[in-house]
């Protein structure tokens, strides 16, 4: 798929899901695309992911977040496959999901 086609699919899913949908694109075997789509996580889901990162570790929290926001029916099954040969896609998608959580840094400085 071209970048434009992927974005069009994300836009269609945004309409269907009622929230922003982000595409995830990975390459397999050189140029084969593995494409997934995730929903923009709600605030409570983000908070739970951050708490889980402290309690369980960042990788486990990232996996939990992926499970919560992945749109499985629109995503390549290799992303959520249990097969060891697909772990790179699962882990890559998990870490990409954690990057959806943006935290503003407080900028106040004492004088």
C-alpha positions in Angstrom: 0.0 0.0 0.0 1.1 3.5 -0.6 1.4 6.0 2.2 -1.7 7.7 0.9 -3.7 4.5 0.9 -2.6 3.7 4.4 -3.7 7.2 5.6 -7.0 6.8 3.8 -7.6 3.5 5.6 -6.7 5.2 8.9 -9.1 8.0 8.2 -11.9 5.5 7.4 -11.2 3.7 10.7 -11.2 7.1 12.5 -14.8 7.6 11.3 -15.8 4.0 12.2 -14.2 4.0 15.6 -15.2 7.6 16.6 -11.6 8.5 17.6 -8.3 9.2 16.0 -6.7 6.1 14.5 -2.9 5.8 13.9 -1.3 3.5 11.3 1.7 1.4 12.2 3.8 0.2 9.3 6.7 -2.3 9.6 8.7 -4.0 6.9 9.1 -7.7 6.6 11.6 -9.5 4.4 12.9 -6.3 2.9 9.9 -4.5 1.4 6.8 -6.5 2.5 4.5 -4.3 4.6 3.1 -5.4 8.0 0.4 -2.8 8.7 -1.6 -2.3 11.9 -4.0 0.3 13.2 -4.4 1.6 16.7 -7.0 3.8 18.3 -5.8 6.9 20.1 -6.0 5.8 23.8 -8.3 7.5 26.1 -6.8 9.3 29.2 -7.7 6.5 31.6 -6.0 4.0 29.3 -2.9 6.2 29.2 -2.9 6.5 33.0 -3.1 2.7 33.4 -0.3 2.2 31.0 1.9 4.7 32.9 1.0 3.0 36.2 1.7 -0.4 34.7 5.1 0.8 33.4 6.1 1.7 37.0 4.7 -1.5 38.5 5.3 -4.2 35.9 7.9 -2.6 33.6 7.8 -0.6 30.4 7.7 -3.6 28.0 4.8 -5.3 29.8 2.9 -2.0 30.0 3.5 -1.4 26.3 2.1 -4.9 25.5 -1.0 -4.2 27.6 -1.5 -0.9 25.9 -1.2 -2.6 22.4 -3.8 -5.1 23.5 -6.2 -2.3 24.6 -6.0 -0.2 21.5 -5.1 -2.4 18.5 -7.9 -2.7 15.9 -7.4 -6.4 15.2 -9.9 -6.7 12.3 -8.0 -4.0 10.3 -4.5 -5.1 11.3 -2.1 -7.6 9.9 -2.4 -10.7 12.1 1.4 -10.9 12.4 1.3 -8.0 14.8 -0.7 -9.9 17.4 0.5 -13.4 16.5 1.9 -15.6 19.3 4.4 -17.1 16.9 8.0 -16.4 17.8 8.9 -15.3 14.3 6.5 -12.4 14.6 7.8 -11.1 18.0 9.6 -8.2 16.3 6.3 -6.9 15.0 4.5 -7.3 18.3 7.3 -5.6 20.2 7.6 -2.8 17.7 3.9 -2.1 17.7 3.9 -2.2 21.5 6.7 0.4 21.8 5.0 2.5 19.1 1.9 2.6 21.3 3.8 3.9 24.3 5.0 6.7 22.1 1.4 7.8 21.7 1.5 8.9 25.4 2.8 12.4 25.4 3.7 14.1 28.6 4.2 17.8 28.9 7.2 18.8 31.0 6.8 21.5 33.6 8.9 24.5 32.6 8.9 26.6 35.8 12.3 27.7 37.1 13.1 29.3 40.4 15.0 32.5 40.3 
